[in-house]
Amino acid sequence: MSGGHPDPRLLPSLVPPSRLSPGARSHRSTPRLARLEDTARDWLRADGVTVAHVTFAHRALDLIGRLLSVELRPVDGVAMEDPGYHHLLDLVTALGLRIVPTAVDDGARPEALRAVLPAGVRAVVCSPRAQNPYGGCFSEARRDELVAPLRDEPDVLIVENDHASAVAKAPLWTLTGGGLTRWVHVRTVSKSLGTDLRWATAACDATTLARHDGRLLLTSGWVSHLLPETVYGLMTDDGTRALVTRAERTYEARRSALLQELAKRGTEAHGASGMNLWVPVRDESAVVNGLRSYGWWVAAGARFRMAAGPEVRISVADLRPADAVRLASDFALVLGESAATCGG
């Protein structure tokens, strides 16, 4: 329950691409596989994302890291969700940038975002749904509340990381249609089609496209067409689309089942979308170690949070609803034991 990975039984079998790119020619003139670019535009457009400019990358973190390194200097601040995805937090630190924690519930809290924007923030990274680890998702009202202050910051790059889009089981209320000047919306397929498919697509403004693709040209040049061919084959396959729909419904059922069982036992948890629940505790180590004694392994929240309080993350992708009863019962027992032995 700690890894955050999709259920392998809900992923399609990967097969070699039906068409292989000739190995002797350069793709610099047409770096993106045209038919997958068209499919990606349709995918994004269906959720209200503006698709005038679209690009590819090797994964979401690859694209985000490239953009931040091009756009920002070491003294610049990046508003990051707190709690937030630990690899993103590590990436920003590794780039020598300054993390500015921004409190979240179902999306960044508007008052928190307004408070941090004057603190030298040059980029804002957020998750519109399936937020990891909190499991939050934007409502229409929350989207509007966040767009309002961002419209007044034309030099701030807004990075919308829709990493689990196809299996998030929540509508997308994207920031990208709100009249922002600098923005990018990025999606991957690792949660829906397979973790080894290191491919991402992004829609963005014209300046962001030019800066991203210019830097990509100087490094890997393009995303090998072998990978997009595989992604295209899966995204346009009827059987795979049906499997992705089933996965989305299954993850929702598993998340809802555990939420309900925890609530029955008086345990508060958050998780409106995606594959994770975020559960407040008093002592992360006591809870993590206590659950291990019952055969469960959940993730301590320390690596996901900065100013936020102690919590644990439970990944539910592999949790059968029947097992949710046992996990919730064991969780309640561990909370009682930790409270009795070390103050919770």
Buried (B, 14 or more C-beta within 10 A) or exposed (E): BBEBBBBEEBBBEEEEBEEEBEEEEEBEEEBBBEEBBBBBBEBBEEBEBBBEBBBBBBBBBBBBBBBBBBBBEEEBBBBBBBBBBBEBBEBBEEBEBBBBBBBBEBBBBBEBBBBBBEEEBBBBBBBBBBBBBBBBBBBEEBBBBBBEBBEEBEEBBBBBBBBBBBBBBBBBBBBBBBEBBBBBBBBBBBBBBBEEBBBBBBBBBEEBBBBBBEEBEEEEEBBBBBBBBBBBBBBEBEEBBEBBEEBBEBBBBBBBBBBBBBEEEEBEBBBBBBBBBBBBBBBBBBBBEBBEEEEBEBBBBBBBBBEBEBBBBBBBBBBEBEBBBBBBBBBBBBBEBBBEEEEB
